[in-house]
Amino acid sequence: MGHQFVLLISASIFCIGAAGFLIRKNPLIMFMSVELMLNSANFLLIGFSSFQNSMDGQIFALMVMTVAAAEVVVGLAIILTIFRTRHDMDVDHINTLKG
Amino acid sequence: MFEFDLFELTRATVTMVVGLTAVLASLGVILCSAPIYCALYLIGHMICLALLFLLYNAEFIAAVQLIVYAGAVMILFLFIIALLGGKKEIQEPSTERSVAIVFVATMLGELFFSAAVGPTKPIEGVFDIQTVAEVGGSAKAIGLELFSRHVVSFELASVLLLVAAVGIICLSKFSYVPVRRRLK
């Protein structure tokens, strides 16, 4: 399959992830949407690295996975800390820093 | 005489089906109201993407995707959902949501429009399928590149993981309540 397929699938997944991040209120599902966006970028990198006979795209995808793993770990710890103090899972209600 | 390449045809069909499944699974992630179903859809999406990586000649990345994402990260998500209790979220339409959907639809249209641009000038790298096979597989080719040309970014990634590990220990050990007590 050609460039267009990779671009269309990747754009669709990225936009679905962005929509999920904007319309959902549960921070866990917002994190899942961020994962969707990162994964769509990974797919684009892998597809184009395959088209251009290069390894650079795959190495970039590996770096993106590292960053995503670190981001998820820290983000989930922050969610857990917020939930421990507030017992509330709605991001719209979290509007003070020290609360 | 009509002739066709059965391998290429099968490969194109499988790629199309797996790609569409990935898109549908990602729709399931954002449309389900219970977080546990979202996590299950996300696992399906990760597996579909690993298959796509395989179809685009990235075997090592496909394995890493399965182990890191579908394994480690999703287990972490499931643990957090089990810990916090997956409460269903009531989704009612509001102004913010319509604005967000219009914004995302515009972005999708722009991205599709940019995908319609014709082929750009390709940069031919040295790692075609034959070379990768001669080197000894995708993992070895990635290792050769990673430890020669990209060694600085590799070390930086390891430092990033170390910082994340230290940060999560700080976050979970010194939680908010003891800090307030200490200030008093």
Interface residues (C-beta under 8 A of the other chain):
Chain A: M1 H3 Q4 F5 V6 L7 L8 I9 A11 S12 I13 F14 C15 I16 G17 A18 A19 G20 L22 I23 R24 K25 N26 L28 I29 F31 M32 S33 E35 L36 N39 N42 F43 I46 G47 S49 S50 F51 Q52 N53 S54 M55 D56 Q58 I59 A61 L62 M63 M65 T66 V67 A68 A69 A70 V72 V73 V74 L76 A77 I78 I79 L80 T81 F83 R84 T85 M89
Chain B: A12 T15 M16 G19 L20 A22 V23 S26 L27 V29 I30 P35 C38 A39 L42 H45 M46 L49 L52 F53 Y56 N57 A58 F60 I61 V64 Q65 V68 Y69 A72 V73 L76 F77 I80 I81 L83 L84 K87 E89 Q91 R97 A100 I101 F103 V104 A105 M107 L108 L111 F112 S114 A115 A116 P119 P122 I123 E124 G125 V126 F127 D128 T131 S138 A141 I142 E145 L146 H150 S153 A157 L160 L161 V163 A164 A165 G167 I168 L171 S172 S175 Y176 V177
